[in-house]
Amino acid sequence: MPDPVREVRRRIAAAADPSRAPRMQTYMKSSMPFRGVSSVPLRAICRDVFGGHRIEGRDAWEAAVRRLWDGAEFREERYAALALAGHRYYVAHQDPTTLDLYRHLVVTGAWWDYVDAIASHRVGDVLRADPEEVAPVLRAWARDEDLWVRRTAVLAQLGSKAGTDTDLLGFTLEHNLEDSPHGTEFFIRKAVGWALREHAKTDPDWVRSFVAAHDARLSGLTRREALKHLD
């Protein structure tokens, strides 16, 4: 059986479009270059390679994710690492133990396209499966020195809807308002507003109350995002 890390890199290289790559890198403001493979063919490559090359054992799976991520020379390879991390074959590995891996990806990735996918899908899925063990971790992450770890904590419940833990949500938001460390950073202000805007679809009264109670500590961007679809 071919090594899935080498195979997915080979397939990405074979699908490369050098004419697209510079535009993709400029759009993403990325120091890491692109191969020029857009999302649809990249998903097809990942589906084919990872679906046909099952990795046995948790340690081997995590090692493959880290090898693909840490050794990436092109951004699509890191997108492939995220696809491998969340592949259906490895649902059993999505538990609190995996948070160390996701924190590593967040800190070393340090940009919104990686972090948002990890927060809302990978970390969010682990939280929803084991809230009692994961919530304290996210409370610590909400006060972390790293901006992107904080953003992950804020956005982890984007897909929770009626299952949102509002105590946890309120905690992560309150520790990342404008007077907090990193609170004036765009990616924190935007994340807080996005989390509020998303929860407003489920519980608009909670969001209105939060905004009213913390109005003096909200940036204009955060407030606009939070109330975007509310009267």
QUIPEKA-V624871 format. One line per field, one symbol per residue. phi: phi as a letter, one per 20 degrees, with the letter a starting at -180 (. if undefined). psi: psi as a letter, one per 40 degrees, with the letter a starting at -180 (. if undefined). burial: I if it has 24 or more other ideal C-beta (glycine too) atoms within 12 Angstrom, else O. A space follows every 10 residues. Layout:
# QUIPEKA-V624871
phi->???
psi->???
burial->???
This chain:
# QUIPEKA-V624871
phi->.fffffffff ffffegcgfe gfffffgeld fefdendfff ffffffffff fdcfeenfff ffffgfffff efdcffffff fffffdfffd gfeecgffff fffffffefl bfffffffff dffgffffeb ffeegfffff ffdffegfff ffffefdgee lfefefffgg ffffecefee gmfefgfegf ffffffffff febffffgff fffdgfdeff ffffffdgdd f
psi->hihddddddd ddddeigddd dddddddefh dhiidfhidd dddddddddd deghhhhddd dddddddddd eheidddddd dddddeiddf deegiddedd dddddddddf iddddddddd cddddddddg dddddddddd deeidhdddd ddddededed beehgddddd ddddefadei heeehdeddd dddddddddd ddgddddddd dddedeehid ddddddedei .
burial->OOOIIOIIIO IIOOIIOOOO IOOIOOOOOI OIIIIIIIOO OIIOIIOOII OOIOIOOOOO IIIIIIIIIO OIOIIIIIII IIIIIIIOII OOIIIIOIIO IIIIIIIIII IIIIIIIIII IIIIIIIIIO IOOIIOIIIO IIOIOIIIII IIIIIIIIII OOOIIIOIII IIIIIIIIOI OIIOIOIIII IIIIIIIIII OOIOOIIOOI IOOIOOOIIO IIIOIIOOOO O
